[in-house]
Amino acid sequence: MVTDPPPEEEEEVFEEEEKELQLTTIISNFPANGAVSVDDEGNVYVSEYGTLIGRSGNGRRIFKLSPTGEILETLTDMSGPMGTKKDSKGNLYVNNDNNMIRGQVTQITPEGEREIFAPILGWPSSITIDPQDNLYITNYTKPTIHKITPDGTAAVFVEDDRLAGCVGIDLDSECNLIVSNFVTADIYKIDQEKNITLIANIPDIVVQNFGIGYLAVVDDVIYATGIAVSKIFKVSMDGEVEVFAGTGEAGQTDGKVLEATLSNPNGIGADKQNKILYISEWTGVGGVRKIEL
């Protein structure tokens, strides 16, 4: 008796579903509207730059938040604080007292002691830090990026006219500086040999000299805030630009990233280990928003 061979079992193919990213609010009715950074423990620092009065912001505080939005600590008696960053020893660095003429990087130790770590002429804006605890500082009113070594020695790392107006700064996986221009919405890569390469220009987002607020780099992908257009942009290192979050309508509605609204997003910082973005908002009732990548 001849029988047919059993039919071959079809191999099941499972397609990995793309994660549906959500924009959520971790704290609302919140006064801090400036730079955002995240320390190695996942705590979030948000600067209260305030409103521009004369030549400086009138904000006086930096808030330390838990990943869920609980206020853990409030640093007071600041002066229009902008970028913040923590080093491997737990020292917090703040671009403070920025007023177009003078500026200073303030060091706050884990014990709460403060001192001027390095003065920088102009308007030092944002900070990033490399694995050796060297700080890199953008300068809004001068075409420079300063490097400050752990002993407080400050020097111009690179100077170029294209860098005037730069605020956002972060590092990629090869320790290249990724820098964004607030005024032009250009994004540059600067390697350790000080070569400057244009990665991308985010088109049609500059309104009255408000272009890119800040940026963050996660897994060599750039996330930049379009402060005037109420969107967040995703930019590849090859220069591909896409809208990542926000409809363009100013608001503070949570939901799917492309359906949710933002109110002039400004600061953005990343928990790179857990792949979480935190965003501050310039206007509206104020809040810190979160996107888990």
N, C-alpha and C positions, 0 to 999 in steps of 0.2 A: 504494500500500500504506500503510495507516494503522497506525502503531505507537503503543503507549501511552507516555506520557512517563515518563522514569526516576523511580523513587520518590524522594521527598525524603529526604535524609539526616537522620536524627535527630541533633539537637544533643546532644553528650555533656555531661552535667551532673556536675561533680565537687563533691561535698560535702566541705568541709574537716573532717577528723576532729578531734574535740576532743582536745587533748593530755592524755595520761594522766600526771598529776603523780605524782612519786615523792618520798618522804621517805627521805633517806640520811644516814648518819653519816659526818662527815669526821674526827672524832677522838673516841675513847672513853677511859674510865678517866681522866677529866679533872676537875680540881678546881674550875674556874671555873663558877659557877652563877648569876651576876648579869646585869647589863645587857650588851647587845651593840650595837656600832656598826660601821659599815663606812666606810672612807675612800675618797677618789676613785680610788685605785689598786686597790680591791677587797680590801684587807687588812681583816681582821676583828679587832676588839678585844672581849675578853670579860673582865668583871670577876669576880674571886673575892670575892664578898661574904662568903662563909663562913656560919657559923651565928650566930644572934643570941645574943650573950652580954651580959646586962645591957642596955645601951642602944645597942649598936652591933654590927655584924658583926665577926667575928674574922678575916676574910680579909685578906691582905696583898699580893695580886698583881693585875696586869692582864696578860693574855697577848695578844700580837699574833700572829695566825695568817695564813697564806696562804689563798687560797680553797680549797685542797685539804686544809687542816688541819695543815700544817707549822708548828711553833712557830718564829716568826721572832725574837721578842724577849719577854723577861719583865721587866716593871717591878715592882720589889719595894719594900718599906717603905711600902706604902699602909696605910690604916686603914679597913676595911670599905668599899672603893670601890663606887660604884654607876654612874650614868650617865657615858658618855664621849662626846666628839665632837671631831673635828679641824676646824680652820679652814682658810682658803685659804692661809695662810702655813706650814702644817705644825705649828702648835701643837696639842697635845692637851690637852683640858680634862677634868677628872675631878671628879665630886662625891665628896668624900673627907672622912673624919673626921666622919661623920654619927652623931650620938648623941642626938638629940631636944632637946638644949640648944643646941649650937653645930653649925655645919656650914661647910664651906668648899669653894669651887671652886678647885682647884689647876690651874695652867698648867704644862705640861711642854713646853719648846721642842724643836725638832728636834735641838739639841745635848745634850739631856738635862737642862738646867737647870730647876729647879722653884721655884715661888713661889706663895704664896697670891694668886690673882687677885682673888677677892672673897669676903668672909665673908657667909654668909647664916644668920640665926638659924633654928633648927628642924632639919629633916631634908631638905635638898635631895636630890632623888632622880634624876630623869632630865634629859637635856639634848637640845635640838635647836638648830639654827643656821640663820639665814637667809642669803640671798645677800650681805648686807652684813656678815657675820661677827658679827651680834648673837646672843648666846646667850639662850635661854629655858629657865628652870629650874622644874620642879615641886617642891613641898614637901609631904612626906607628913604632917607634924604641924601645918602651918599652911595656911589656905585661900588661898594666894597662888601666883602665878607671877611670878618675877622676870625682868627683862630686864637683861642685862649688855652694855654696848657694848664695842667693841674696845679702848677705853682702860681698861677695868676698872671703869667706873661702873655700880654696881648699884642698881636701884630696883624697887619693886613695879610690875609691869605691870598686873596685875588682881588683885583680892581679892574673893572670894565664898565663902560657906559651903559651896557645892556642891563646891568644889575641895579641901577638906580630905580627905586620903587619896589624892590624885592622885599617880601615879607616871609612867605612860607618857606620852610626848609626841612629836609629830612635826609636820611641816608638810604641807599639801596643795599643789596646784599654784598656788593663789592666795595662798600664804603665810598662810593661816589656821592657827591652832594646833589640832591634834587631840589631845585630852587624855583619858586614861582614869583612872578611880578604882579603886584597888586594893581598896577596902573594899566599894563598892557595885556595881561592874561597870557603871557608867555611862560613856558616851563623849560628850564635848562638843566642839563647835566654838567657837573664840574668834576673832573677826575682829580686824582692826587697830584698829577702833573700840571694841574691848573688849566687844562684845556676845557673850553666852554662849548657845549653843543646844544643847539635848540632841539628839544624833543617835540614840542607841539605848541601851537597857539590855540586856545579855546575861543572860537569865533563868536562874535555877537553877544558878549556878556558884559562888556565894559559900559557902565552908566555913570557919568560924572566922575570918572577916574576910579570907580569901584569895579575891580575885576575879580581876581582870585583873592579870597581872604587868606586862608592857610591851606596847607596840604599835609597828607600823611601817605607813607609808602608801606604797603603790606604785600609780601611775596612779590616784590618788584612790580607791583601795580600801584599807580598813583591815584589818590582820591583827593580832589580839589574842590573847595567850596566856591560856588558862583554867588557871591554875597548879594549882588544887585538883582539877580534873576531867580533867586530862591530855588536853586538846584545844586546838586552835587554831581561832579563829573568824574568819570573813570577814564584814565589815560594809560595806555600801554607804553612801555619803553620804546616801542617803535613809532609812537606818535598817534596811535589810533584813539580818537576821542568819542565817548558816548555819554549820554545822560544816564547817571546811575541812580539818582533818587530825586524826587520832587517833581511836581507838575509844572512849576513855574509860577503858580498862583501862591502868593504869600499867605501862609496859614500855619496852623500847628495841629494838623490832623494826622493821627497814626494810621498805619496800615501797610499794605504792600508798597515797596519802595517807590515804584513809579506811579502810584496812586495817592500816596501820602503827600502832605504839604509841609513846607519849611518856611520860616519867617526870617529871610535874609541870613542864611547860615554863614558863619564867620570862622570860628575856631574849629579845628578838627584834629583829633589825636587818636592814636591806635594802640590798643593792647595787642601787640604783634604775636604774642604767644597764643592767646586765645582767639585771635582774629576778630576783634570787636572794634568798631569805630564809634567814637563819641564826638558829638557836634554841639557847639554853642550857637546861639542865635542873637543877631544884632538888634532886632526890633521885636515888637509884639510884647506879650506878657513875659517873655523870657523863659528859657528852658534848656535842658541838656537832653539831647536825643541820642539814640543808640541804634546801631545796625550790626547784627552778628553775621559775619561773612560765611 
